[in-house]
Amino acid sequence: MVFGEAISKLEKIVAVFSDIDGTLLNSKEELTEENVFALREAVKSGIYLVFASGRSTVSIRNVLPQEIESNNIIAFNGSEITVGGRLISRTKLDPLVASSITRKAFDNSIHIHAYIDDRLVFSEINNTAADYALHAGLEPVVVHELAEYLKTHAPTKLVIISATEEIPMVRDGFARDFPLIRFTRAGDIYLDVTSPAVDKGKALAIVCKELGISPKEAVAFGDSDNDIEMLKSAGVSVAMANGSWEAKKVATLIGPSNDENGFARVLMDLLQRQIGRTETYRPTLD
């Protein structure tokens, strides 16, 4: 769909929902000056910013500059929702099911770790764990008998890490054994494990209700499979050029990649067309 035609579907832009990794951040996990500028311009225009990620609330806030308020956050793919700085929802996995999933991963020599609230919990610190902790920007906690520990400590999310080419097979294997749990690919090597009651699309609807706006007044940006429901729920949705085929298939339009400041380029054009801010940075997409 042509950009102008897509944006014309919006009667009014009230909120911008954005994924973090692969969308707002580039492939070096950097938040570019162009994207910060676009976020700042949206705030000046009175638009709500909502950051939606598989990351924890703390990790999301850590990647954002202080000048950008992070009062509205969808964390853990919708398992934790904060609106106006207030935690309004936290949905955890059943502890016994989480323990069983973890045991299956260990039995098959597959890396798995847990988020228990905002704590990042591993069974050991190896290279995979160290790399992930650095990515998340959180101090890791070690619990050697993680499967047993989870029986009495319900996690908000589990994360499975495997090679890119193995993720589909790993996902199918776990989904077959645990059909009532949500296993969602997040990036190339991550598989997020969350309650079936949550996803970013449901979270978008909850946030919009709390803000007193319609999902049709929202624009959503994403790149991965865990963004699909959010992209489907917004009035206009933008999948990044670097995104998964599944995300691109459901999006209203495909923007430039996260390494081409795709978020900023689309958002600035959106502001230009819908709000009439002409003094802003705005590479054209037509």
N, C-alpha and C positions, 0 to 999 in steps of 0.2 A: 504494500500500500504506500502511496506517495505521502511524504511527511505532512504536507499541508492538509491533505485530505484526512489523514489520521487525527491530527490535532483538532480539526473542525468538529470532530465527534464530541469534544469536550465543551460543554456550555460554560463552565467556569473551572479553573484550576485552583483547588483549595489545598491539596496535599500532594507531596511527593514521597513515595515509598521507594527506598533504595537498598538493594543488597550491598554487601561490603566487598568480599573477596571476588575478584574476577569482574567486578562491576565498578564500584567506586574506587577501589584500589587497582593499580596496574599490576603487571605480572611480577614486578619486584616488590609487591606489597607496599607501594608508596601511594600516598594521597597527594596528587599533583596540585600545583598552584592553580591550574585551570579549574580543577574540580572544586577546590576550596572557594574560588571566586564565584562559581556557579551556585554553590550552597549559600554563600553570603547574599547573593542577589535574590535568591528565592526568599530568604528571611526578610530582606528589605521589602519584598513585594507582599509580605503578609501570608506567605504560604507555609503550612505546617511541614516540617521535615520529620520523616519516620524512617529509622534505620532498621532493616530487617535482615537477620543473619543467622547462620547456624552457630555463630560465636556466642559466648556468654555476654551478659550485659556489661560486665567490667571490661571484657576484651574489646567490645564495640566502642565503648567510651575511650579506651586507651588509644585507638587509632584516629580519633577525631581531634581536631585542634580545639583549644579552649574557647576560642571565639564562636564556635558553632555549638549551640546548646543541643544536648542530647537527652531531652526530656521524654521523647517518644521512641521507645525501642521495642522491637520484636526480636527476642533472643531465642536461641536453641530452636530455630525454625517455628516459633510460635508457642513453645512450651513455657516461655516466660514473657509477659507483656507488661510494659511500663508506659503509662500515659500521663503527661504532665508531671513527670518525676515521681509518680506514685505507682508502686507495684500493684497491678489489678488482677493478675492471674499467674499461677505457676502450676503446671501439670507435670506430674512425675510418672515414670514407668513403674509398673508393679515390681516390687523388689525381688520376688521369687522368679518372675519371668526374666528380669534383668540378670539375675544370677545364673539362670540356665543358659541365656545367650552368651554370657561371658565364659561359662564353662565350655560351651561348644567351640568358641573361638580358641580358647587355650588348647583344647583337645586336638584341634586342627592346625596348631602353630600359626594362628592368625592374630595379628596385633589388635588389641581392644583396650580402651580405657574409658573412664567415666567422668561425667560432670555431676557432682553432688552439690546442688545449689551453685555457687560460684567457685567451688574448689575443683581443681583438675587432678584426678586421681589415677595413678598408674600402679601396676603390679611390680614394675621395676623401671629404672631409668636406663634405657639403652639408646642407641642413636635415633631410632624412630621416635621414642618418647621425648628426647631432648629437642629434636627438630620441631615436634608439634608444640611443645611448651613455648619455644621461642616464637613460633608462628602465632600462638594464642596470646603471648605476652603475659602469661600467668606463671606463678611459682608452682611447680609440681609437688604433689603429695604422694608418698609411696605407701601402699598397703599390700603386703606380700600375698595375702590370701584374698584377692579382690573378689572372686566369685562368692566366697563365704561372707565377706564384708557387706556385699550388696544385699544380702538376705535381710539385713536389718537397717540398711541405709539406702533408701530409694533414690535412684539417680534421676536427674532431669533429662539427661541424654547420655547415650553411649556412642562412641566413635570407633568404627572399624577402619583400619588402614591396610591397604593391599596395593599391589602393582596395578597400574592403569588397565592393562589387558585382562586382569583377573577379577576386577570389581564386579562386572555383570554376573559372572559365575558365582562369586561369593554372595552377592545380593540374592540371587535366585535360591541358593542353598539355604540361607537363613530364612528367607521369606516362606519357603516351603515348610520348614520346621516350626516357624512362628508366624502363622498367617494373620494373626490379629495385631501384629506390631508393624509400625511403619519403618521401612528401610529405604532411605532416600540417598541417592548419589549427590554428593556436594563437592564439585571439583573433580579432578582426575583420579585421586587416590583415596578419597574419603567416602565412607558410608555412614550416614547419620542414622541413629536408632532412637526413635521417639515414640511417644504414645500415639495410638491411632486417632485420638481425639483432637490432635493438633496438626496444623500446617500453616504456612504463611498466608494462604488465602483466607482461612478462618480468622486468623489474627488480624488481617487487614480489615475485615468486617467489624471485628470487636473494637479496634482502634477508631475506625470511622464513627461508630455509634457513640463511643465515649467523647469524641470531638464534636459530635452533632452535625456530621456531614455525610454525604452519600458516597459510596464507593465509586460512583460514576464521575465524581469530581476529583478523583485521584489518578495520578500517573505513577506507574510502577516500573522500575528498572531491575533487570536481573540477568543471570547468565547460565544458571545451572538447573538441574532437575528439581532441587528443593525450592526453586523460585516459581515453578509452573503454576501452582494454585494461585499465587499472588498475581502473576501476570494475567491469569484468566479472570481475576476478580476486579481488577482496576478498570476505570473508564477507558484509559489508553495505556498500553503496556509496550515497553521497549526491551527487546533482547539484544544483548551485545553481540557484535560480529564474532567474538571469540567464544560465544556460548554454545551449549549443547544443541543438538538438532531438535530435541524434544522441546526445549525452551523456545527456540526460534519458531517452531511450528505453531505455538499457541499465542505468540506475541502479536500485537497490532502491527508493529514494524520492527525492523532490524537496524540498529544504529551502528556507528563505528565501534571498533574494539576498545577494550579497556586500556590498551597501550596507545590509543589515538585520542585519548580524552573524550571517548564517546559519550560518557555521562554529561560532561560539561557542554559538549556541542549540541546535544539534543535538548538539554534543559535550557540553554541560552536561547535557542531558536524558539522553544516553547514560550519562554518569557516574552520574547520579541513579538510573537504573533498574538498571544492571548492577553498580555498585560500592557504591551506597547512601550516597553523599556528599550529605547533605541541607542543608549550610550554604552551598552554592554558588549563584551566580547561575544561574537556570534558568527563562527564559520557556518556557511550554509550547508544544508543537507540535500537540497533539491538537485 
